[in-house]
Each structure stands twice: as structure tokens, then as C-alpha cells.
């Protein structure tokens, strides 16, 4: 039983700050991968910081039943939400205007 408790503690530590999330709650709304920037802005309001840049990525596409790869510029933005001193901050990554990834940061302030 002690080993189970230790494994559970290790799992919680591993999933702590900086871990990837699939969704988070803003008020009564649930923000998740695939949501548009305007939906996140409406639900959560203005973030405390926004960083933006472009990345060149290989994008898979299917044509005529064959997998092809093309290279395209992707506009990336990271929005940071401070949820208060008792909760982890949320880092929302957008690619071309849609939520691509949600991560937990350090404790807010």
C-alpha cells in the first residue's frame, strides 16, 4: 500500500505545473483544444500577456488517398491567464486562431 501512495504522489508531481491540459474552466465556460480565439476572449476576458510569432511547419494533407506533406507558415500566439494565488496560471497556445494546447504554469499572484 505504501508503494501505491508513493506512485500516486509521483504522478501528481509529474502532472503538476507545466503539464499539458486538455481543457480548463473560465467561469461557466469550458475552454478546450479547437476553440477559436474569439470564444476564449469572450469566456475568459483579456489575458495578462500575449506573445506572438510565426513558425514554419510541415503540414500533412491527404490528396487522392495519398499522404503528402507541405510546408506552411503558422501564426502562433500564447496567452497567459492568471487565475489567482491559489490556482495555477493557464498558458493557452493558439495556432492560426485555434486553441492548439493548454498548459498549467506556476501559481498565480
N, C-alpha and C positions, 0 to 999 in steps of 0.2 A: 504494500500500500504506500510505503514511503517513496518508492521509485515512481509510482504514478503521480504523486504530488510534485516531485521534482520535475518530471516530464511536463506536467501542466504548467508549472512556473516557467520553465524554459520556453515553452510555446508562447506564453503570454509575453515574455521578454522579447522574443523574436518578432512577435507581431506588434510590438509597441510603436513608438514614434518612428516615422519614416516608412512604415509599411503601407503597401498598396491596399486601397479600399475599393469596393465596387459601387458604393453609394454613401451618401450622408444626408442628414435631415437638416433643412433650413425651415424653421417654423413648422408649418404643417405640410410642406412640400418635400419630396424626396428627389435629390439630385443624383443622377446616375450616368454611366457612360452612354454616349449617343445624344444627350440633351444639347440643345442649342444654347449659345451664349446668352441670347435674349431671355430664355427661360430661366437660366441661372441668375441673371441680373434681377429679374422680376421676383424670384423666390428669395434670394439671399441679400440683395442690395449690392452696393459698391464694395469691392474688396479693399483691403488695406494696401495692397500693392499689385501692380500688373507689370510683368516683363514680357516682351515680345521679340521674336526673331524669326528667321526663315531657316529651314533645314532642307537639304536635298535628300530625298528618299527614293528607294526602289519600291514601286507600287505594283503588286500583282494584278493582272487583269486576265479574264478568260475571253478568247475570241475563237470562234469556230471549234469549241471544245478543247482548245489548247491553252495552257497556262503561259502567258507572256509576262515579261517584266518591263516596265517603263520607268524612267527617272523623271521626277517632278519636284518642284519647289513646294514645300508645305509651310504655311504660316502657323507658327506655334506661339501660344500665349500661356503664361502661368499666372493664375490669380491666387492670392493668399487671403484666406478668411480667418480672422481672429475671433474665436468663439468664447473668449473669456479665460480667466486664470485657472479655472478648474477643468478645462477641456483642451484637447489637442487642437492646434490650428489645422486647417484643411488647405491643401495645395491642389488646385484644380488645373489640369493641363488640357488645353484646347488645341486641336489640330484642324485647321480650315473651318473654324467656327463651331466645332462639336466637341463635347467632353470626350477626351481620349483616356484619361487616367485621373484618379483621385488618390491622394496620399495624405497620411497624417503627419504633421510636423511636430515641433516641440509644443510644450504648454503655452497657451496664450498669455496675455497680460491684461 
